[in-house]
Structure formats: structure tokens, C-alpha cells
Amino acid sequence: MESLTQDLLGYWPLAGDGRDHSGREHHGRPHRVAFGITGPNGRPGRAAAFNGTDACI
């Protein structure tokens, strides 16, 4: 597990913003991304929706 965090470039949980939560500050700027979407585990606000054409972070 240590090698995973050592080699990690960033961690973006998509829980409301495009911020990097790894501590490395590789923050992104959301463009046409809908945050607050219900995640795969059924918890609201734990995912993001991309429109498939020009949405990005």
C-alpha cells in the first residue's frame, strides 16, 4: 500500500469539486461537470456527471 501512495499523482474523489485530495495540489478546474450526483454506493453527492462531449476537469 505504501508504494501506491508514494507513486500517486493525485486523488480526485469527485465529491463536489475538482480538488486533488492527495496533498500534492494537482487541482483541476471543472468545466460543464455536474457534481452532487448519487455515487455507485447510493450515497448522494459522491460522484460527478460528465456530458460525454465537452465536460472535463
C-alpha positions as CSV (number, residue, x, y, z in Angstrom):
1,M,0.0,0.0,0.0
2,E,2.9,2.4,0.7
3,S,4.0,2.2,-3.0
4,L,0.5,3.2,-4.1
5,T,0.6,6.4,-2.1
6,Q,4.2,7.0,-3.0
7,D,3.5,6.8,-6.7
8,L,0.1,8.5,-6.6
9,L,-0.1,11.6,-8.8
10,G,-3.4,12.8,-7.3
11,Y,-6.7,11.8,-5.8
12,W,-9.9,13.3,-7.1
13,P,-13.0,11.8,-5.3
14,L,-15.4,14.0,-7.4
15,A,-17.3,14.8,-4.3
16,G,-18.3,18.4,-5.1
17,D,-15.2,19.8,-6.7
18,G,-12.1,19.2,-8.9
19,R,-9.6,19.5,-6.0
20,D,-6.8,17.0,-5.6
21,H,-7.2,15.4,-2.1
22,S,-3.8,13.6,-2.2
23,G,-1.9,16.6,-0.8
24,R,0.0,17.1,-4.0
25,E,-2.2,20.0,-5.0
26,H,-2.9,18.9,-8.6
27,H,-6.2,20.7,-8.6
28,G,-8.4,20.7,-11.7
29,R,-10.9,23.2,-13.0
30,P,-14.3,21.6,-13.7
31,H,-15.9,22.6,-17.0
32,R,-19.5,21.6,-17.5
33,V,-19.4,18.9,-14.8
34,A,-22.4,18.2,-12.6
35,F,-21.4,17.5,-9.0
36,G,-23.7,16.2,-6.3
37,I,-24.7,13.1,-8.3
38,T,-25.5,9.9,-6.3
39,G,-22.5,7.6,-6.2
40,P,-22.3,3.9,-7.0
41,N,-22.9,3.1,-3.4
42,G,-26.2,5.0,-3.3
43,R,-24.8,7.9,-1.3
44,P,-25.7,11.3,-2.7
45,G,-23.0,13.8,-3.5
46,R,-20.3,11.2,-4.1
47,A,-20.0,11.3,-7.9
48,A,-19.9,13.6,-10.9
49,A,-21.7,13.6,-14.2
50,F,-19.8,14.4,-17.5
51,N,-21.9,15.1,-20.6
52,G,-19.8,13.0,-22.9
53,T,-18.8,15.8,-25.3
54,D,-17.0,18.7,-23.6
55,A,-17.2,18.2,-19.9
56,C,-13.8,17.8,-18.2
57,I,-11.7,18.6,-15.2
